[in-house]
Amino acid sequence: MTRKRRRLMIVGLCALGIGSATALTLTAFQDNLVFFKSPSDIVRETPPGGRAFRLGGLVETGSVTRALGTDGRPAATFRVTDGANTIPVTYTGVLPDLFREGQGVVTLGRLSPDGTFRASEVLARHDEAYMPPEVADALRRSGHWNPTQGPAPAASTWNTRSGS
């Protein structure tokens, strides 16, 4: 084997190694990416089955029910709304202390075939002035808030869904 051919082989093996490492890294990132969706986004385009994503919006007033699950753990059902559309959510576990009707919430989980979002994690906003950026974007898109006209309105002033 000539020196030139050996050098070419080493460069090829290095390129193959770097390419493999890059492909593995990108695959790992893709599996761990969690996208945010509002209820209107889900109604417009149903996410692929089994794919985890974050659902955010406001907890619809009058929608929270709490019970004990069959395994004795606390369970809750509620609806998340962006003012235009609503998605039912089920969660088994202890809800955060700041979880309330009419408050902003971001949940992590998967959409089941019946259209119910099965949450594995629930995050509630931490004070009266904070709103998750994704929820604020969803409110802007749905027409419930124009940032040029001041801070986001309280959920109780616009969360008036009828017929549900």
C-alpha positions as CSV (number, residue, x, y, z in Angstrom):
1,M,0.0,0.0,0.0
2,T,1.4,3.4,-1.0
3,R,1.7,6.3,1.3
4,K,-0.8,8.3,-0.6
5,R,-3.4,5.5,-0.5
6,R,-2.9,5.0,3.3
7,R,-3.3,8.8,3.9
8,L,-6.6,8.7,1.9
9,M,-7.8,5.7,3.9
10,I,-7.1,7.5,7.2
11,V,-8.9,10.7,6.0
12,G,-11.9,8.5,4.9
13,L,-12.1,6.7,8.2
14,C,-11.9,10.1,10.1
15,A,-14.7,11.5,7.9
16,L,-16.8,8.3,8.5
17,G,-16.2,8.6,12.3
18,I,-17.2,12.3,12.4
19,G,-20.2,11.7,10.2
20,S,-21.4,8.9,12.5
21,A,-20.9,10.9,15.6
22,T,-22.8,13.8,14.0
23,A,-25.7,11.5,13.0
24,L,-25.9,10.0,16.5
25,T,-25.9,13.4,18.1
26,L,-28.7,14.8,15.9
27,T,-30.8,11.7,16.4
28,A,-30.4,12.0,20.2
29,F,-31.4,15.7,20.0
30,Q,-34.4,14.9,17.8
31,D,-35.8,12.4,20.3
32,N,-35.4,14.9,23.2
33,L,-36.9,17.9,21.5
34,V,-40.3,18.8,23.1
35,F,-42.4,21.3,21.1
36,F,-45.0,23.7,22.5
37,K,-48.5,23.7,21.1
38,S,-51.6,25.7,22.0
39,P,-55.1,24.1,21.8
40,S,-55.7,25.9,18.5
41,D,-52.4,24.4,17.1
42,I,-53.6,20.9,18.0
43,V,-57.1,21.5,16.5
44,R,-55.5,22.8,13.3
45,E,-52.9,20.0,13.0
46,T,-53.0,16.9,15.2
47,P,-49.5,16.0,16.4
48,P,-48.2,12.5,15.5
49,G,-49.3,9.8,17.9
50,G,-46.9,8.9,20.7
51,R,-44.8,12.1,20.4
52,A,-44.4,14.1,23.6
53,F,-45.0,17.9,23.4
54,R,-45.9,20.7,25.7
55,L,-49.5,22.0,25.8
56,G,-50.0,25.5,27.1
57,G,-52.8,27.9,27.7
58,L,-55.1,28.8,30.6
59,V,-57.0,26.4,32.8
60,E,-60.6,26.8,31.8
61,T,-62.8,28.1,34.7
62,G,-65.1,25.4,36.1
63,S,-63.3,22.5,34.4
64,V,-61.1,21.2,37.2
65,T,-62.2,17.9,38.9
66,R,-60.0,16.0,41.4
67,A,-60.3,12.4,42.5
68,L,-58.3,9.5,43.7
69,G,-57.1,7.2,40.9
70,T,-57.5,3.4,41.0
71,D,-53.9,3.2,42.4
72,G,-54.7,5.6,45.3
73,R,-52.8,8.5,43.8
74,P,-54.4,11.9,43.3
75,A,-55.8,12.4,39.8
76,A,-57.1,15.5,38.1
77,T,-58.9,16.4,34.9
78,F,-59.2,19.9,33.5
79,R,-59.4,21.7,30.2
80,V,-56.7,24.0,28.8
81,T,-57.9,26.8,26.5
82,D,-56.4,29.6,24.5
83,G,-59.8,31.3,24.2
84,A,-60.6,29.8,20.8
85,N,-60.2,26.1,21.4
86,T,-60.1,23.7,24.4
87,I,-58.3,20.4,25.0
88,P,-59.2,18.1,27.9
89,V,-56.2,17.1,30.1
90,T,-55.8,14.2,32.6
91,Y,-53.0,14.1,35.1
92,T,-52.1,11.6,37.8
93,G,-50.1,13.1,40.6
94,V,-49.9,16.1,42.9
95,L,-50.7,19.4,41.1
96,P,-48.5,22.4,41.9
97,D,-49.7,24.7,44.7
98,L,-50.2,27.6,42.2
99,F,-52.4,25.5,39.9
100,R,-55.8,27.3,39.7
101,E,-58.7,27.8,37.3
102,G,-58.1,30.8,35.1
103,Q,-54.3,30.6,35.5
104,G,-51.6,29.9,32.9
105,V,-50.4,26.4,32.7
106,V,-47.9,24.4,30.7
107,T,-48.3,20.6,30.6
108,L,-45.9,18.0,29.2
109,G,-47.4,14.8,27.8
110,R,-48.9,13.0,24.9
111,L,-52.2,13.2,23.0
112,S,-54.3,10.0,23.2
113,P,-56.3,8.8,20.2
114,D,-59.6,10.0,21.9
115,G,-58.2,13.6,21.9
116,T,-57.4,13.8,25.6
117,F,-54.0,15.1,26.5
118,R,-52.3,12.7,29.1
119,A,-50.0,14.9,31.1
120,S,-46.9,13.5,32.8
121,E,-45.9,16.9,34.2
122,V,-47.9,20.1,35.0
123,L,-46.2,23.5,35.5
124,A,-48.2,26.5,36.9
125,R,-47.0,30.1,36.6
126,H,-45.1,31.3,39.7
127,D,-46.6,34.7,40.4
128,E,-49.4,37.1,39.3
129,A,-47.3,38.9,36.7
130,Y,-45.6,35.9,35.0
131,M,-47.0,34.3,31.9
132,P,-45.0,31.6,30.0
133,P,-43.8,33.0,26.7
134,E,-45.5,30.2,24.8
135,V,-48.8,31.0,26.4
136,A,-48.4,34.7,25.7
137,D,-47.7,33.9,22.0
138,A,-50.8,31.7,21.9
139,L,-52.9,34.5,23.3
140,R,-51.6,36.9,20.7
141,R,-52.3,34.5,17.9
142,S,-55.8,33.8,19.1
143,G,-56.6,37.6,19.3
144,H,-57.1,37.8,23.0
145,W,-54.1,40.0,23.7
146,N,-52.4,42.8,21.8
147,P,-49.0,43.6,23.4
148,T,-49.1,47.2,22.2
149,Q,-52.2,47.8,24.3
150,G,-50.6,46.8,27.6
151,P,-50.0,43.7,29.7
152,A,-52.0,40.5,29.1
153,P,-55.5,40.6,30.6
154,A,-56.4,38.4,33.5
155,A,-57.8,35.1,32.3
156,S,-61.1,35.7,34.1
157,T,-61.8,38.7,31.8
158,W,-61.8,36.7,28.6
159,N,-62.2,33.0,29.4
160,T,-66.0,33.0,28.7
161,R,-66.4,30.0,26.5
162,S,-70.1,29.2,25.9
163,G,-71.7,25.9,25.0
164,S,-69.3,23.7,27.1
